[in-house]
Amino acid sequence: MNQITFASFTKRCPSCFVNFAKIFIHMSCSRNHSKFLTVMNTTTAEYYPKKQMLTELSYGMSDNFANGAYNSCVNVQFPSSGTTVMQLLCGSYGADQCSPTRFLESIGKKDIAPFQIDFHLLDAKTHANVMDVKPIGCNEAPQPFSNKPCTCVDCPVRCVPKPYPTPAKPWIIWGVDGMWLIMGIVYYLIVVIIIGVFIFKYFKTTSGRTLLIPDSDDELQNETLLETNHSFLQRLSQLKTKSEQNLLNIGLKFDFVIRKSFRNYGVFCSRKPFTYILPVIGIVLPLCLSVGVLTHFTAMTDPVSLWSAPNSRARTEKDFFDQNFNPFYRIQQIIIRPKDQTTIKHFDPNTNKTITFGPAFNHTFLLQVLELQTNVTNITALVDQKEVVLTDLCFAPMKNHICATQTPLGWFQSNVTNLNKMVKEYNYFDHFDNCIQNPTLQDDSELELSCSGTFGGPMFPNVVLADFDPKDYKSARSVVITIMLNNHLNKDDNKQALAWELEFLNLMRNYQNPDLEVVYYSERSLEDELDRQSKSSLMTIAISYIVMFVYISIALGRFTSVRRLFIDSKLILGLSGVAIVLLSVTASIGLLSFSGVKSTLIIVEVIPFLVLAVGVDNIFILVQSLQRREFREDIPMEQRFGTVLESVAPSILLATIAESSCFFLGALTSMPAVRVFALNAGLALLIAFVLQMV
């Protein structure tokens, strides 16, 4: 490992780099290096036969310097991998099992250093022939190389707690806390004002009243709580002030106008030719609006467009990122769990201890995972008469153009031969253990295998393993395969990726293995699921409308004889009621589509049930009011309809306005899915009311 490479790892902490550099500077340039360096092995140089080339060197080092150098580097972070530099520099031991001795052992290996360096840590007090210089602490500036020590993040010693702020002097007024005093005064002022207003209103109201004395005992006795509307309003007006009478009169006049308008409208609708014209208008106009569903309807299925407002901060930042750096990768993921959850015991020849591995490391299970992984990576899709394979779409960061597939079998380069490899007592368990400790390990000294995947990058255990105990990756019960496809800002450029993902989902849907539990996910899965649920709801909607049609026909029908079955059963009424509800839904969607408002598939699932419930209620109110009200036989049908509308239509109008207003208030939210749903629901209820009145 040269100094340039190490500097890229430790540039966050100059003290760490300087301590590391001292090891090789004194080995190469010290005037006394003959005292602490011993040549162990040499060989004849390949291009200079008369020259000897060094192959192994013994390096005596003070344990004080080794410990100090190690401590200056042990907490240095490496953000690219989300870990410390010791996780990368300590070989198969990783950061958790690293120590000064193991750190020097790792950087002294032949494949890392130019030749094998055997470090020997000795006490400088008892051994004179050692390299003994003063280490630089991470909280010290390594001058003249740098004037700055390591930061608090990389050097906990630098994290000196900030002094507590000096408490402000208390605000005291007349020996009492000022805030308490002010709040008390404000409270008592509010109480006094409220009491004063009540007293003022009481005396003002009392002075404006007129005492009523009954003309006789009989009149007093005949008074009941059930007074007629006229007498009740008359007495109420006598007991109220003039301002309250004015408000009451406005309300009465408004109620009178509404009732009279509905009465006139009912009489108007019942006369020919309006009994034919208005229903035709009520059918033709919604049908015309419903055409918008066929011509201008655009469904939003992108989850981002559904649940985030275009002007929200999260959406704005995401759009900026996508436009400048391209959207995040399209993720395809498979989580595989063996049904046999038996743990596995393995004897570690390095520590002479038995290690317990989780069910995810079962050899037979791993072979099955490798077979499934191979099948997935070999998927081909056909787009515009052209075959598309994974390498055409995947994220390949290295020059070898190999997909950066994250899989635990990447530690074996996804090769069954490497998985089955054994050297003496060492097998795939030992390689798993080494790669879990250090995913960037380039050479497992026993099996001579790299921990890097075929694409040349590392596989981190927290990404490729699942269902493990905290801080013990070897207890994993499941494995994870993650495939990243390139994503594009222009949706049309993702056409090939969508086709490949569809084939991936088809393969996983048809995959059968009695020994495995497989869960899978694709980038297009959420959109596909939204579309599938919407289509599956169509049958439910159809059944509910048919049931409501039958229910209306039976509940509102009056069966007298078989000859009058179709008249008394109210089949046409039930069919018309259901048709009105359905037309109101399609008309609202069509009108909004004409207006350029994109819809969501959730409105197809929810709004038909919502409008059906409200619409059927209104039908029952109108019909049963007509059936239950007793009219004289000489009263014409037009007057009967007018009377019915006069009595029930205002309440239906009030309920419709209240319900629609609530939904329209929901349209004020910035979330597109909620906003579109609220607009459609409120508009559908209004259209349903208009059609029922027509």
C-alpha positions as CSV (number, residue, x, y, z in Angstrom):
1,M,0.0,0.0,0.0
2,N,1.6,3.3,-1.1
3,Q,1.3,6.6,0.8
4,I,-1.0,8.0,-1.9
5,T,-3.6,5.2,-1.3
6,F,-3.3,5.5,2.5
7,A,-3.6,9.3,2.2
8,S,-6.9,8.9,0.5
9,F,-8.1,6.8,3.4
10,T,-6.8,9.0,6.2
11,K,-6.9,12.5,4.7
12,R,-9.6,13.4,7.3
13,C,-7.0,13.0,10.0
14,P,-3.5,14.4,9.3
15,S,-2.0,12.9,12.5
16,C,-3.0,9.4,11.5
17,F,-1.4,9.8,8.1
18,V,1.9,11.2,9.5
19,N,2.2,8.4,12.0
20,F,1.6,5.9,9.3
21,A,4.2,7.6,7.0
22,K,6.8,7.5,9.8
23,I,6.7,3.7,9.6
24,F,8.0,3.7,6.0
25,I,10.0,6.9,6.2
26,H,12.2,5.5,9.0
27,M,12.3,2.1,7.2
28,S,13.7,3.8,4.1
29,C,15.6,6.9,5.3
30,S,16.6,6.5,8.9
31,R,20.4,6.5,9.5
32,N,19.8,3.9,12.2
33,H,17.5,1.5,10.3
34,S,20.2,-1.2,10.4
35,K,19.5,-1.4,14.1
36,F,15.8,-2.3,13.9
37,L,15.6,-3.8,10.4
38,T,16.8,-7.4,9.6
39,V,16.8,-9.0,6.2
40,M,15.1,-12.4,6.4
41,N,14.9,-13.6,2.8
42,T,16.1,-12.5,-0.6
43,T,15.9,-13.8,-4.1
44,T,17.6,-13.3,-7.4
45,A,16.2,-10.3,-9.3
46,E,14.3,-11.3,-12.5
47,Y,15.9,-8.7,-14.7
48,Y,19.2,-8.3,-12.9
49,P,20.5,-11.9,-12.3
50,K,23.6,-10.6,-10.4
51,K,21.5,-8.6,-8.0
52,Q,19.6,-9.9,-4.9
53,M,16.0,-8.7,-4.3
54,L,14.5,-8.4,-0.9
55,T,11.4,-10.6,-0.2
56,E,11.1,-10.5,3.6
57,L,12.1,-8.1,6.2
58,S,11.9,-8.1,10.0
59,Y,11.0,-4.7,11.6
60,G,11.5,-4.0,15.3
61,M,9.2,-1.3,16.5
62,S,8.5,0.3,19.9
63,D,5.1,-0.8,21.2
64,N,4.6,2.7,22.5
65,F,4.8,4.1,19.0
66,A,2.7,1.3,17.5
67,N,-0.1,1.9,20.1
68,G,0.0,5.6,19.6
69,A,-0.1,5.4,15.8
70,Y,-3.0,2.9,16.0
71,N,-4.9,5.0,18.4
72,S,-4.6,8.0,16.2
73,C,-6.2,6.1,13.3
74,V,-8.7,3.8,15.1
75,N,-11.7,6.2,15.0
76,V,-11.0,7.9,11.6
77,Q,-14.2,7.6,9.5
78,F,-14.4,6.5,5.9
79,P,-17.7,8.0,4.7
80,S,-17.7,6.2,1.3
81,S,-18.3,2.8,3.0
82,G,-20.0,4.1,6.1
83,T,-17.4,2.7,8.4
84,T,-13.9,3.4,9.8
85,V,-10.6,3.1,7.9
86,M,-9.6,0.2,10.2
87,Q,-12.4,-1.8,8.7
88,L,-10.6,-1.5,5.4
89,L,-6.9,-1.6,6.6
90,C,-7.1,-4.3,9.2
91,G,-7.4,-7.2,6.7
92,S,-9.7,-10.1,7.6
93,Y,-10.0,-8.9,11.2
94,G,-12.1,-5.9,10.5
95,A,-12.5,-2.9,12.8
96,D,-14.1,-4.9,15.7
97,Q,-11.2,-7.4,16.1
98,C,-8.4,-5.0,15.1
99,S,-5.4,-4.2,17.3
100,P,-2.0,-2.6,16.7
101,T,-0.4,-6.0,16.1
102,R,-3.1,-7.1,13.6
103,F,-3.1,-3.7,11.9
104,L,0.7,-3.9,11.3
105,E,0.3,-7.5,10.2
106,S,-2.2,-6.5,7.6
107,I,-0.3,-3.7,6.1
108,G,2.9,-5.7,6.1
109,K,1.6,-8.5,3.9
110,K,3.4,-9.0,0.6
111,D,0.4,-8.2,-1.5
112,I,-0.1,-4.9,0.3
113,A,3.5,-3.9,0.9
114,P,6.3,-4.2,-1.7
115,F,7.6,-7.2,0.2
116,Q,6.7,-9.2,3.3
117,I,7.3,-7.1,6.4
118,D,7.2,-8.9,9.8
119,F,6.6,-6.3,12.5
120,H,7.8,-7.1,16.0
121,L,6.5,-4.9,18.8
122,L,9.0,-4.6,21.7
123,D,9.4,-2.5,24.8
124,A,11.9,0.3,24.0
125,K,13.0,0.3,27.7
126,T,14.3,-3.2,27.5
127,H,15.2,-3.4,23.8
128,A,17.4,-0.8,22.3
129,N,17.3,-2.0,18.7
130,V,13.8,-0.8,17.9
131,M,12.3,2.1,15.9
132,D,11.2,4.4,18.7
133,V,9.8,7.9,17.8
134,K,7.1,9.9,19.5
135,P,3.7,9.2,18.0
136,I,1.4,12.2,17.3
137,G,-2.0,12.1,19.0
138,C,-5.1,12.7,16.9
139,N,-5.7,15.8,19.0
140,E,-2.3,17.3,18.1
141,A,-1.4,19.1,14.9
142,P,1.4,17.3,12.9
143,Q,3.4,20.3,12.2
144,P,4.9,21.3,9.8
145,F,2.8,18.9,7.7
146,S,-0.4,20.4,8.9
147,N,-1.5,23.0,11.4
148,K,-4.8,21.3,12.2
149,P,-5.5,18.3,14.4
150,C,-8.2,15.7,13.6
151,T,-11.8,16.7,13.9
152,C,-14.1,15.6,16.8
153,V,-15.7,13.0,14.5
154,D,-12.4,11.2,13.9
155,C,-10.9,11.9,17.3
156,P,-13.2,11.5,20.4
157,V,-10.5,13.1,22.6
158,R,-11.2,16.4,20.7
159,C,-14.9,16.2,21.6
160,V,-14.7,18.5,24.7
161,P,-18.2,19.1,26.0
162,K,-19.3,22.7,25.6
163,P,-19.7,24.6,28.9
164,Y,-23.2,25.1,30.1
165,P,-24.5,28.5,29.3
166,T,-24.7,30.9,32.2
167,P,-28.3,31.1,33.4
168,A,-30.0,34.4,32.9
169,K,-30.9,36.5,35.9
170,P,-34.5,36.0,37.0
171,W,-37.0,38.7,36.2
172,I,-38.4,39.7,39.6
173,I,-41.1,42.3,40.2
174,W,-42.2,43.0,43.7
175,G,-40.4,39.9,44.8
176,V,-42.4,37.7,42.4
177,D,-41.4,36.1,39.1
178,G,-42.2,38.7,36.4
179,M,-43.8,36.3,34.0
180,W,-46.1,34.8,36.7
181,L,-47.2,38.3,37.7
182,I,-47.9,39.5,34.2
183,M,-49.9,36.3,33.4
184,G,-51.9,36.6,36.6
185,I,-52.8,40.2,35.8
186,V,-53.9,39.3,32.3
187,Y,-55.9,36.4,33.6
188,Y,-57.8,38.5,36.1
189,L,-58.5,41.2,33.5
190,I,-60.0,38.6,31.1
191,V,-62.2,37.2,33.9
192,V,-63.4,40.7,34.8
193,I,-64.2,41.6,31.2
194,I,-66.1,38.3,30.6
195,I,-68.2,38.9,33.8
196,G,-68.8,42.5,32.9
197,V,-70.1,41.5,29.4
198,F,-72.5,38.9,30.9
199,I,-73.9,41.4,33.4
200,F,-74.3,44.1,30.7
201,K,-76.1,41.6,28.3
202,Y,-78.3,40.4,31.2
203,F,-79.6,43.8,32.2
204,K,-80.0,44.9,28.5
205,T,-82.1,41.8,27.7
206,T,-84.2,42.1,30.8
207,S,-85.0,45.7,30.1
208,G,-86.2,44.9,26.6
209,R,-88.6,42.1,27.6
210,T,-92.4,42.4,27.8
211,L,-94.3,40.5,30.5
212,L,-97.1,38.3,29.1
213,I,-100.2,37.8,31.3
214,P,-102.6,35.1,30.1
215,D,-106.2,36.2,29.6
216,S,-107.6,33.4,31.5
217,D,-106.7,30.2,33.3
218,D,-108.1,28.2,30.5
219,E,-105.7,29.8,28.1
220,L,-102.8,29.0,30.3
221,Q,-103.9,25.5,30.7
222,N,-104.4,25.0,27.0
223,E,-100.8,26.0,26.3
224,T,-98.7,23.1,25.4
225,L,-95.1,22.6,24.3
226,L,-96.4,21.6,20.9
227,E,-97.6,25.0,19.7
228,T,-98.3,25.7,16.1
229,N,-95.5,27.2,14.1
230,H,-97.3,30.6,14.0
231,S,-98.0,31.0,17.7
232,F,-94.5,29.8,18.6
233,L,-92.8,32.3,16.4
234,Q,-95.2,35.0,17.6
235,R,-94.4,34.4,21.3
236,L,-90.7,33.9,20.5
237,S,-90.6,37.3,18.8
238,Q,-92.1,38.9,21.8
239,L,-89.5,37.5,24.1
240,K,-86.5,38.5,21.9
241,T,-84.8,41.8,21.4
242,K,-85.2,43.7,18.1
243,S,-81.8,42.7,16.8
244,E,-82.5,39.1,17.5
245,Q,-85.9,39.4,15.8
246,N,-84.2,40.7,12.7
247,L,-81.9,37.8,12.5
248,L,-84.8,35.4,13.1
249,N,-86.8,37.1,10.3
250,I,-83.9,36.7,7.9
251,G,-83.6,33.0,8.6
252,L,-87.4,32.6,8.2
253,K,-87.4,34.4,4.9
254,F,-84.5,32.4,3.6
255,D,-86.2,29.1,4.6
256,F,-89.5,30.3,3.1
257,V,-87.7,31.2,-0.2
258,I,-86.0,27.9,-0.4
259,R,-89.1,25.9,0.3
260,K,-91.2,27.9,-2.1
261,S,-88.5,27.6,-4.8
262,F,-88.4,23.8,-4.4
263,R,-92.2,23.6,-4.4
264,N,-92.5,25.6,-7.6
265,Y,-89.7,23.6,-9.1
266,G,-91.5,20.3,-8.3
267,V,-94.7,21.6,-9.9
268,F,-92.7,22.8,-12.9
269,C,-91.0,19.4,-13.4
270,S,-94.2,17.5,-13.2
271,R,-95.9,19.3,-16.1
272,K,-95.6,18.3,-19.7
273,P,-93.4,18.5,-21.7
274,F,-90.8,19.1,-19.0
275,T,-91.5,15.6,-17.6
276,Y,-89.7,14.4,-20.8
277,I,-87.3,17.2,-21.6
278,L,-85.6,17.5,-18.2
279,P,-84.8,13.7,-17.9
280,V,-83.3,13.8,-21.4
281,I,-81.2,16.8,-20.5
282,G,-80.2,15.0,-17.2
283,I,-79.0,12.0,-19.3
284,V,-77.4,13.7,-22.3
285,L,-75.4,16.3,-20.3
286,P,-73.7,13.8,-17.9
287,L,-73.0,11.5,-20.9
288,C,-71.3,14.4,-22.7
289,L,-69.2,15.1,-19.6
290,S,-68.4,11.4,-19.3
291,V,-66.8,11.5,-22.8
292,G,-63.8,13.2,-21.0
293,V,-63.1,9.9,-19.4
294,L,-62.4,8.3,-22.8
295,T,-60.6,11.2,-24.4
296,H,-58.8,13.2,-21.8
297,F,-58.4,10.8,-18.8
298,T,-54.9,10.6,-17.5
299,A,-54.1,8.4,-14.6
300,M,-51.3,9.1,-12.1
301,T,-49.6,5.8,-11.2
302,D,-46.1,7.1,-10.2
303,P,-45.9,7.0,-6.4
304,V,-43.8,10.1,-6.3
305,S,-46.5,12.1,-8.3
306,L,-49.2,10.6,-6.1
307,W,-48.0,11.4,-2.7
308,S,-45.8,14.5,-3.0
309,A,-46.8,17.9,-4.1
310,P,-44.8,19.4,-7.1
311,N,-43.9,22.5,-5.0
312,S,-43.0,20.7,-1.8
313,R,-39.5,21.0,-0.5
314,A,-38.8,17.2,-0.8
315,R,-40.1,17.1,-4.4
316,T,-38.2,20.2,-5.4
317,E,-35.0,18.8,-4.0
318,K,-35.6,15.5,-5.6
319,D,-36.3,17.1,-9.0
320,F,-33.1,19.1,-8.7
321,F,-31.1,16.0,-7.9
322,D,-32.7,14.0,-10.8
323,Q,-32.0,16.8,-13.3
324,N,-28.4,17.2,-12.3
325,F,-27.4,13.7,-11.3
326,N,-30.0,11.4,-12.9
327,P,-32.7,9.7,-10.8
328,F,-31.8,7.0,-8.3
329,Y,-31.4,3.5,-9.5
330,R,-34.3,1.2,-10.3
331,I,-34.0,-1.4,-7.5
332,Q,-34.9,-5.1,-8.0
333,Q,-34.6,-7.1,-4.8
334,I,-35.0,-10.7,-3.8
335,I,-35.0,-11.9,-0.1
336,I,-34.5,-15.6,0.3
337,R,-35.0,-17.6,3.5
338,P,-34.4,-21.3,3.9
339,K,-37.2,-23.2,5.5
340,D,-34.6,-25.3,7.4
341,Q,-33.6,-22.9,10.1
342,T,-31.0,-25.1,11.7
343,T,-27.8,-23.3,12.7
344,I,-24.4,-24.7,11.6
345,K,-21.3,-25.3,13.8
346,H,-17.9,-24.6,12.3
347,F,-14.4,-25.1,13.8
348,D,-12.3,-22.1,13.1
349,P,-8.6,-23.2,12.6
350,N,-7.3,-19.7,13.3
351,T,-8.8,-19.4,16.8
352,N,-9.3,-23.1,17.5
353,K,-12.9,-22.2,18.5
354,T,-16.3,-23.3,17.3
355,I,-18.3,-20.6,15.5
356,T,-22.0,-20.8,15.0
357,F,-23.4,-19.7,11.6
358,G,-27.0,-19.0,10.8
359,P,-29.2,-20.9,8.4
360,A,-28.4,-18.5,5.6
361,F,-24.9,-20.1,5.4
362,N,-26.1,-23.6,4.7
363,H,-24.2,-24.9,1.7
364,T,-27.1,-26.5,-0.1
365,F,-29.2,-23.3,0.4
366,L,-26.4,-21.2,-1.1
367,L,-26.2,-23.4,-4.2
368,Q,-30.0,-23.0,-4.7
369,V,-29.6,-19.2,-4.2
370,L,-26.8,-19.2,-6.8
371,E,-29.0,-21.1,-9.2
372,L,-31.8,-18.6,-8.8
373,Q,-29.4,-15.7,-9.1
374,T,-28.0,-17.1,-12.4
375,N,-31.6,-17.5,-13.8
376,V,-32.4,-13.9,-12.9
377,T,-29.2,-12.4,-14.4
378,N,-29.9,-14.4,-17.6
379,I,-33.3,-12.9,-18.1
380,T,-33.9,-11.4,-21.6
381,A,-36.8,-9.2,-22.7
382,L,-38.1,-8.3,-26.1
383,V,-38.5,-4.5,-26.8
384,D,-39.4,-3.4,-30.4
385,Q,-38.2,-6.7,-31.8
386,K,-34.9,-6.3,-30.0
387,E,-33.5,-8.6,-27.2
388,V,-32.6,-6.7,-24.0
389,V,-30.4,-8.3,-21.4
390,L,-29.4,-7.3,-17.9
391,T,-26.0,-5.9,-19.0
392,D,-27.7,-3.4,-21.3
393,L,-29.6,-1.9,-18.3
394,C,-27.7,-2.4,-15.1
395,F,-25.5,-0.1,-13.1
396,A,-21.9,-1.1,-13.9
397,P,-19.5,1.4,-12.2
398,M,-16.2,-0.3,-13.3
399,K,-14.6,-0.4,-16.7
400,N,-15.3,-4.1,-17.0
401,H,-19.0,-3.2,-17.5
402,I,-20.1,-6.0,-15.1
403,C,-23.3,-5.3,-13.2
404,A,-22.9,-4.2,-9.6
405,T,-25.2,-7.0,-8.2
406,Q,-25.2,-7.1,-4.5
407,T,-25.3,-10.7,-3.3
408,P,-23.5,-12.7,-0.6
409,L,-22.3,-15.0,-3.3
410,G,-20.4,-12.0,-4.7
411,W,-17.8,-12.8,-2.0
412,F,-17.1,-15.9,-4.1
413,Q,-17.4,-14.0,-7.4
414,S,-20.8,-15.9,-7.9
415,N,-18.7,-19.0,-8.9
416,V,-19.7,-22.4,-7.6
417,T,-16.1,-23.6,-7.8
418,N,-15.0,-20.9,-5.4
419,L,-17.9,-21.7,-3.1
420,N,-16.8,-25.3,-3.0
421,K,-13.1,-24.6,-2.6
422,M,-11.2,-26.1,0.4
423,V,-7.6,-25.7,1.5
424,K,-6.7,-28.0,4.4
425,E,-9.2,-27.2,7.1
426,Y,-10.3,-23.9,5.5
427,N,-13.6,-23.7,3.5
428,Y,-16.3,-21.3,2.5
429,F,-17.2,-20.6,6.2
430,D,-13.8,-19.1,6.8
431,H,-14.0,-17.0,3.7
432,F,-17.5,-15.8,4.8
433,D,-16.1,-14.9,8.2
434,N,-13.2,-12.9,6.7
435,C,-15.4,-11.1,4.3
436,I,-17.9,-10.2,7.0
437,Q,-15.1,-8.7,9.0
438,N,-13.6,-6.8,6.1
439,P,-15.7,-6.7,2.9
440,T,-12.8,-4.9,1.0
441,L,-10.4,-7.8,1.6
442,Q,-8.5,-8.5,-1.6
443,D,-6.8,-11.7,-0.7
444,D,-7.9,-14.3,1.7
445,S,-4.6,-15.8,2.6
446,E,-6.0,-19.3,3.2
447,L,-8.3,-19.8,0.1
448,E,-6.7,-17.0,-1.9
449,L,-10.0,-15.5,-2.8
450,S,-11.1,-11.9,-2.9
451,C,-14.1,-10.5,-1.1
452,S,-14.9,-8.2,-4.0
453,G,-17.7,-9.0,-6.4
454,T,-17.2,-9.8,-10.1
455,F,-17.6,-6.1,-10.9
456,G,-14.7,-5.2,-8.6
457,G,-16.6,-3.6,-5.7
458,P,-17.2,-4.7,-2.1
459,M,-20.3,-6.5,-0.7
460,F,-21.2,-5.2,2.7
461,P,-22.8,-7.7,5.1
462,N,-25.6,-5.3,6.2
463,V,-26.7,-5.2,2.5
464,V,-26.5,-8.8,1.4
465,L,-27.6,-10.5,4.7
466,A,-30.9,-10.2,6.6
467,D,-32.6,-11.3,9.7
468,F,-29.5,-11.3,11.8
469,D,-28.8,-10.6,15.5
470,P,-27.5,-7.1,16.2
471,K,-23.7,-6.9,15.5
472,D,-23.5,-10.6,14.6
473,Y,-23.9,-11.0,10.8
474,K,-22.9,-14.6,11.1
475,S,-26.4,-15.3,12.6
476,A,-28.1,-14.3,9.4
477,R,-31.3,-16.3,8.6
478,S,-31.9,-14.8,5.1
479,V,-29.9,-13.5,2.2
480,V,-30.7,-10.5,-0.1
481,I,-30.0,-10.1,-3.8
482,T,-30.1,-6.6,-5.1
483,I,-29.9,-5.6,-8.7
484,M,-29.6,-1.9,-9.7
485,L,-30.8,-0.8,-13.1
486,N,-30.0,2.7,-14.5
487,N,-32.9,5.1,-14.2
488,H,-33.6,8.0,-16.6
489,L,-35.3,11.3,-16.2
490,N,-37.2,10.8,-19.4
491,K,-39.8,8.1,-18.7
492,D,-39.7,6.9,-22.3
493,D,-36.0,6.0,-21.8
494,N,-37.1,3.5,-19.1
495,K,-39.1,1.4,-21.6
496,Q,-36.5,-1.3,-21.8
497,A,-36.0,-1.4,-18.0
498,L,-39.8,-1.8,-17.6
499,A,-39.9,-4.7,-20.0
500,W,-37.0,-6.4,-18.3
501,E,-38.6,-5.9,-14.9
502,L,-41.8,-7.4,-16.2
503,E,-39.9,-10.6,-17.2
504,F,-38.2,-10.6,-13.8
505,L,-41.6,-10.5,-12.1
506,N,-42.9,-13.2,-14.3
507,L,-39.9,-15.4,-13.5
508,M,-40.2,-14.8,-9.7
509,R,-44.0,-15.4,-9.8
510,N,-43.5,-18.8,-11.4
511,Y,-40.5,-19.8,-9.3
512,Q,-41.1,-22.9,-7.2
513,N,-38.8,-24.3,-4.6
514,P,-40.1,-26.3,-1.6
515,D,-36.9,-25.5,0.4
516,L,-37.0,-21.7,0.1
517,E,-39.2,-18.8,1.1
518,V,-38.8,-16.1,-1.5
519,V,-40.0,-12.5,-1.4
520,Y,-39.3,-10.2,-4.3
521,Y,-39.7,-6.7,-5.3
522,S,-39.3,-4.6,-8.5
523,E,-39.2,-0.9,-9.1
524,R,-42.4,-1.2,-11.1
525,S,-44.1,-3.4,-8.5
526,L,-45.9,-0.5,-6.7
527,E,-47.4,0.9,-9.9
528,D,-48.4,-2.6,-11.0
529,E,-50.1,-3.2,-7.7
530,L,-52.0,0.0,-7.9
531,D,-53.2,-0.9,-11.3
532,R,-54.1,-4.4,-10.3
533,Q,-56.1,-3.4,-7.3
534,S,-58.1,-0.8,-9.3
535,K,-59.0,-3.4,-11.9
536,S,-59.9,-6.0,-9.3
537,S,-62.3,-3.5,-7.7
538,L,-64.4,-3.3,-10.9
539,M,-66.2,-6.6,-10.1
540,T,-66.8,-5.5,-6.5
541,I,-68.3,-2.2,-7.8
542,A,-70.5,-4.0,-10.3
543,I,-71.8,-6.4,-7.7
544,S,-72.6,-3.6,-5.2
545,Y,-74.5,-1.6,-7.8
546,I,-76.6,-4.7,-8.7
547,V,-77.3,-5.4,-5.1
548,M,-78.4,-1.8,-4.6
549,F,-80.6,-2.0,-7.6
550,V,-82.4,-5.1,-6.3
551,Y,-82.6,-3.6,-2.8
552,I,-84.2,-0.4,-4.0
553,S,-86.7,-2.3,-6.2
554,I,-87.8,-4.5,-3.2
555,A,-87.6,-1.9,-0.4
556,L,-89.6,0.8,-2.2
557,G,-92.0,-1.6,-4.1
558,R,-95.6,-2.2,-3.0
559,F,-96.6,-5.6,-4.4
560,T,-100.4,-5.9,-4.9
561,S,-100.7,-8.4,-7.7
562,V,-98.7,-10.3,-10.2
563,R,-100.1,-8.2,-13.1
564,R,-98.7,-5.1,-11.5
565,L,-95.4,-6.7,-10.5
566,F,-93.2,-4.5,-12.8
567,I,-95.1,-1.4,-11.8
568,D,-95.1,-1.9,-8.1
569,S,-91.6,-3.4,-7.8
570,K,-90.0,0.0,-8.9
571,L,-87.6,-1.7,-11.3
572,I,-87.3,1.4,-13.4
573,L,-86.9,3.6,-10.3
574,G,-84.1,1.3,-9.0
575,L,-82.4,1.2,-12.3
576,S,-82.6,5.0,-12.7
577,G,-81.3,5.6,-9.2
578,V,-78.2,3.4,-9.8
579,A,-77.7,4.9,-13.2
580,I,-77.8,8.5,-11.8
581,V,-75.1,7.5,-9.3
582,L,-72.9,6.0,-11.9
583,L,-73.4,8.9,-14.3
584,S,-72.5,11.4,-11.6
585,V,-69.2,9.6,-11.0
586,T,-68.2,9.4,-14.6
587,A,-69.4,13.0,-15.2
588,S,-67.2,14.3,-12.4
589,I,-64.2,12.4,-13.6
590,G,-64.8,13.5,-17.2
591,L,-65.3,17.2,-16.3
592,L,-62.1,17.3,-14.3
593,S,-60.3,15.4,-17.2
594,F,-61.5,18.1,-19.6
595,S,-60.1,20.7,-17.1
596,G,-56.7,19.1,-17.3
597,V,-56.8,17.5,-13.8
598,K,-55.0,14.2,-13.7
599,S,-56.8,11.5,-11.8
600,T,-55.8,8.6,-9.6
601,L,-56.9,5.0,-9.8
602,I,-58.0,5.2,-6.2
603,I,-61.1,7.3,-7.2
604,V,-62.3,4.3,-9.2
605,E,-62.2,2.2,-6.1
606,V,-63.7,4.6,-3.5
607,I,-65.9,7.3,-5.0
608,P,-68.5,4.9,-6.6
609,F,-69.2,3.5,-3.1
610,L,-69.4,6.9,-1.5
611,V,-71.7,8.4,-4.1
612,L,-73.8,5.2,-4.1
613,A,-74.4,5.4,-0.4
614,V,-75.4,9.0,-0.5
615,G,-77.5,8.7,-3.7
616,V,-79.5,5.7,-2.4
617,D,-80.3,7.6,0.8
618,N,-81.7,10.5,-1.2
619,I,-83.8,8.2,-3.4
620,F,-85.4,6.6,-0.3
621,I,-86.1,10.0,1.3
622,L,-87.8,11.3,-1.9
623,V,-89.8,8.2,-2.7
624,Q,-90.9,7.3,0.8
625,S,-91.9,10.9,1.5
626,L,-94.2,10.7,-1.5
627,Q,-95.5,7.2,-0.5
628,R,-96.2,8.0,3.2
629,R,-97.7,11.4,2.8
630,E,-101.5,11.4,2.6
631,F,-103.1,13.6,0.0
632,R,-106.7,14.3,-0.8
633,E,-107.7,12.6,-4.1
634,D,-108.6,16.0,-5.6
635,I,-105.0,17.3,-5.3
636,P,-103.3,17.0,-8.7
637,M,-100.0,15.1,-9.1
638,E,-98.0,18.3,-9.8
639,Q,-99.0,19.7,-6.4
640,R,-98.1,16.5,-4.7
641,F,-94.6,16.5,-6.2
642,G,-94.2,20.2,-5.2
643,T,-95.3,19.5,-1.6
644,V,-92.8,16.6,-1.3
645,L,-89.9,18.6,-2.6
646,E,-90.9,21.5,-0.4
647,S,-90.6,19.3,2.7
648,V,-87.5,17.1,2.0
649,A,-85.4,18.9,-0.7
650,P,-84.1,21.6,1.5
651,S,-82.6,19.1,3.9
652,I,-81.1,17.1,1.0
653,L,-79.6,20.3,-0.4
654,L,-78.2,21.2,3.0
655,A,-76.7,17.7,3.4
656,T,-75.2,17.8,-0.1
657,I,-73.7,21.3,0.4
658,A,-72.2,20.2,3.7
659,E,-70.7,17.0,2.3
660,S,-69.4,18.6,-0.8
661,S,-67.9,21.5,1.2
662,C,-66.0,19.0,3.4
663,F,-64.5,17.3,0.4
664,F,-63.7,20.6,-1.3
665,L,-61.9,21.7,1.8
666,G,-59.8,18.5,1.5
667,A,-58.8,19.7,-1.9
668,L,-56.8,22.5,-0.3
669,T,-54.1,20.0,0.7
670,S,-51.1,19.9,-1.5
671,M,-50.9,16.1,-1.7
672,P,-52.0,15.2,-5.3
673,A,-53.7,11.9,-4.5
674,V,-55.8,13.5,-1.7
675,R,-56.5,16.6,-3.7
676,V,-57.8,14.8,-6.8
677,F,-59.9,12.4,-4.6
678,A,-61.5,15.4,-2.7
679,L,-62.3,17.2,-6.0
680,N,-63.9,14.2,-7.6
681,A,-65.9,13.2,-4.5
682,G,-67.2,16.8,-3.9
683,L,-68.1,17.3,-7.6
684,A,-69.7,13.8,-7.9
685,L,-72.0,14.5,-4.9
686,L,-73.1,17.9,-6.4
687,I,-73.8,16.3,-9.8
688,A,-75.7,13.4,-8.2
689,F,-77.9,15.9,-6.4
690,V,-78.6,17.9,-9.6
691,L,-79.5,14.7,-11.5
692,Q,-81.8,13.5,-8.7
693,M,-83.6,16.8,-8.8
694,V,-83.9,16.6,-12.6
